[in-house]
Amino acid sequence: MTRRVGQARTTFVFVLALFVGGLLAITAYTLWRLRGDAVANGLGIAAMHARGFEDFLTQSLHVTELLAANTLAQVARRPQPHEIERTFVASLRHSPFLRSMSLLDDQGRIVASSNPANVGTTVATGNFLPPAGENLQILRIGAPWSGRDFVGGRPSTSAAPVAGDQLSFIPVSRRIGVAGQTVTLVFALNPDHFNNYILQRLGAVEGSVEVLRYDGTLLMDSSPGGQAGSLREYVLRDLRLAEVEFGQFEQGSDKDRHALTAFRASHLYPFVVVVHLDRQHALRPWRIEAGTVLAVVLSAALVIVLLAIGIYRRQRQVAEQRARRALAADQRRECLHQCA
């Protein structure tokens, strides 16, 4: 009898443990699948932002090219410096993403500008991308400068980037043929305009956006600590821009905070937009859902276990009572038999 009771108890414990283990395994698998869906959704949101920001920047630079062509057509009719500057000022009136427009001579010195203080400043365009070619008439992007405009500013390098709390701008140049000769215009691109546009659509808590040249030079960063002109080695190492124009992946940041990253390269100009969504923020709805699911499953499992234990004990009590009654009946029959 005792052996049978022990076997029954072992069987009960095994079945109960198997049930609870199976329930927890199904719950864990479900939560894992839900997390995968949350990560995929976060990467999709990052890709959507990357596509939108890349399109906005590409269109702005395309407008800059059109502005350069239209402005030089007017300059050809009014070659005097003061007339050129007046034309530049008028052209920039409806272009908040540009701080200045300047004309360079053959030595790279500014000879006319919408900001007269820029005149005389030398702008070296040798490191602009894409590399200069013979009579190459395309928009080229330089490394960021510190300051608000060319006057008083300095070009940054990877060893000496612009501090995160300093003003900066991005020089872009465009060579255009006018009246049988080729001239060069250089623009001071306003990164604050683009960062404000980005922050209106992607809050600092949600993530950040980097705009980089193809060589990894940081042009602008929506996060406060970004240093324009610094080098992001992952651009050359991970993005493979020579093979693909867009992609997405999970990435660990320099601050040990993992991010859901999506990138998209411009189809016209040598820059790429990289969106980093904070993974903790992106997975917060999943964590809330997972907490709710776990609370419900664990509560249900606890109730089931307690009910099963209660039912098992009740059955054991009933079985023991029956066994005692059967034993008592046997004893009475044996006593009556002996008395007879």
N, C-alpha and C positions, 0 to 999 in steps of 0.2 A: 504493500500500500504506500509506504513512504517513498519507495523508488518510483512508483507511478506518479506521485505528487511532484517529485523532483523533476521528472521528465516533462510533465505538463507545464511546470513553471519555466523550465528552460525553453520549451517550445513557444510559450507565450512571450517571453522576453525577446527571443529571436525574431518572431513575427512582428512584434511591436517596433523593435529597432530597425528591421527591414523597411517597415512602412514609413517611419520617421526619416530614415536615410534616403529613401526614394523621394519623399516629399521635398526634402531639402535639396536633393540633387536636381530635381525638376525646377525648383525655384531658382537655384544658382544658374542653371542653363538659361532660363527665361531672362534673368537679370543680365546675364552676359550678352544675350542677343539684343536686349533693349539698349545696353551700353553701346554695342556696335552700331545700332541704328542711330543713337544720339551722336556718336562720333561722325558717322557718315553725313548726318544732317548738318553738324557744325562745319565740316569740310565743304559741304555744298553752299552754306551761307558765306564762308570765306571766299569761295570761288566766285560767287555772285558779286561780292564787294570788289574783288580784284578786277573783274570784268568791267564793272561800272566806273571805278577810279581810273583804270587804264584808258577807257574810252574818253573820259573827261579830260585827262591830261593830253592824250593824243589830239583831240579836237582843239584844245587850247594852243598846242604847238602848231597845228595846221593853220589856225587863225593867225598866228604869229608870222608864218611864212607868207600868207596872203597879204598881211599888213605890210610886210617888208617889200613885196613886189609892188603893191599899190602906192606905197610911200615913195619909193625910188622913181616911179613913173612921174610923180609930181615934182620930185627933186630935180629931175633932168630938165624941167622947164624953168626951175628957179635955183640956179647953182650957187647963189650967195649964201655964206654961212648962216647969217641971221634968218634968211628965208628957209633954209633947211631946218634949223632948230624950231622955227614956228610950225613947219609942217610936221615935225616929229611930235611936238606937243599936242597938236590937233589930232594926230593919229592915235595917240595913247589915251585920249579922253574917255574912250569907251572900252578900255582894256585894263581892268583892275589887276589882272594877273601879271602885268608888266610894270616895272618901276622906271625904266628908262630905255631909250632907243638912241644908239650912237653910231656914227660913221667912222670907220677906220681908214687910215692911209696905208700905203704899202709897207710901212714899218710897224704896223699894228698900233699906232698912236691914234687916240680919239681926236678928230678934228672938228666934229660937230655933234651936238647931243641935245636931247630934250632937257637934260640937266646940265646947264653950262659949266658947272663946277667939274664935270667929268673931262672937259677938254684938256688935252695934254697927257692924260693917263694912258699908259701903255698896257695893252691887253694881249698877252701871249696866247695864241690859239693852237699852238703845236700839239697840245695834249687833248684837244677836243676829239670827241667821237661822233661819227666815224672818222677815221684818219683822212687828212686832206689829200685830194688827188688833183691831177691836172684839170683845171676848169670844172671842178666838182661843185655843182650848184645845188647843195642840199643843206638842210638844217643840221648843225653840229652842236653837241652839248659838252660843255666844259665842267671841270670840277668846281664845287661851290666856292664862293668867296665869302669872307667875313665882312660885316658892315651892311649898310643899307643900299649902297651904290658903289660904282667903281672908284669914285673919289674917296680916299681914306680907307679903302678896303684892301684886302690881300687875298691871294688865292690860297686855298687850303691844300694840304697834302695828307696822305694817310698817317704820316708821322706827326703832323701838326694840324689836326682837324679843328673845325670851329666849335667852340665850347657850346654846350647845350643851352646856356642862358644868353647867348649872343645873337645878334641879328645876322642873317646870312642871305645870300641871293645866288641864283644859278645863272651863269653866263651862257647864252646860246648865240651862235653866229650863223649868218646866211650870206653866201656870196651870190650876187645877182649881176647879170650883164645889163649895162645901161649905156646907150649911145656908143656902142662899139667897144666899151671897156668893161672890166669886171670890178665891182666894188664890194666891200664887205660891211655889212651891218651887224652890230652886236647888241643884244638885248639883255637887260637884267630881269630875270624871271623872279617873281615874288612868291616864295614858298609859303608865306603865311596865308595867302589866298587859298592855296590848295589844301593846306592843313586845316583851315577853318571849314572848308567844304567837306573834308573827310570826317572831322570831329562831329559835324552835324548829323552824320549818317552812321558813324561807328564811335561810340563813346570810349573814353580812355579806360574805363573799367572793363569793357567788353574785349578790347584788343588794341592793336596798333597797326599802322601801315608804313611800310618803307618803300621809297622810290629810289631805285639804284640804276647806275649805268651798267652796261654789260660787263664791265671789268670789275664790278663789285663796289665801286665808289658810291657812298651814300649821298644822295642828292637832297633828300628830305625825309623826316621821320615824324610821325604824329605823336610819338611818345615824348615826354619832356626831356629825357636824358639823351636823346639822339644827337650825335655829333656829326654834322654835315662834313663830308670829306673823308670820313673814316672808311676803312676797308672792311667789307663783309665777305669773308672768304667762302662762306657756304654758297654764294652765288655761283662761283666758278666750280666748286666741288660738288654741289648737289643738284643744281637746277638744270644743267645740261641744255643751255639755251641754244646751242648749235643744232640740237636735235628736236626740241619741243618748244612750243610757244606758251604752254600753260600746263599746270599740274597742281597736285595737292598731296600733302603728307603730314604726319605728326612729327613735330620737331621739338627738341629741348633747347630752351633759350639760355643766354649767358647767365641769367639770374636763377637758374635751376627751376624755372617755371615752364612746364611743357605747354606747347601751343599747337593749335590746329592751323596749319599753314597752307595757303593757296597762293599761286603766283600766276601772273599773266604778262607776257612781253608785248610791247607795242608792235603793231604790224608796220609802222612807218618810221619809228625813231628808235635809237639805241638805248632804251631804258626798259626796266621791268618793274612792275608793281607787285609787292609781296605783302599779303595780309596775314597777320598773326592773330588768331582768336585765342584768348585765354582759355585753356582747356577746363580749368576749374569753373569758370563762368559758363562755358558752353555746356558742361555736364551737370550744372546745378539742377535743372528740371529732372534729369535722370536720377540724381541722388535723392531728390524729394520723392519721386515715384518709387525708387528702390526701397527707401525707408518705409513708405506706406505698405508696399507689398510684403516686406519682411515682417513688419508689425502684425499684419493680418495673418500671414502664414504661421509665424511662431505662436501667435495666440491660438490659432486654430489647432496647431499641433499639440500645444500644451493641454487644451481642453480635451482633445481626442485621447491623449495619453492618460489623463486623469480619469476620463470616463472608462477607458479600457481597463485601467487598474481597478477602478471601482466595480465594474462588471465582473472582472476576473475574481476579485475577492468575494463578491456576493455568490458567484457560482461555486467557489471553493467552500464557502460556509454552508450552502445548500447541500453540496456533495457530502460534506462532513456530517451534517445533520442526518442525511439519509443513511450514511454509513453507520452512525451511532444507533439510529432506530432499527436498522437491519440487524446490527449486532445484538441489541436489546431483545429483539424478537427471537433471534436464534437462541439466546440465553434462556428466554422464557419457555420456548418449545423444549429445549434440552432439560430444563428443570421439571416440566410437566411429564416428560418421558421418564425421567428418573423416579419421580414420585409415583407414577403409575406402576 
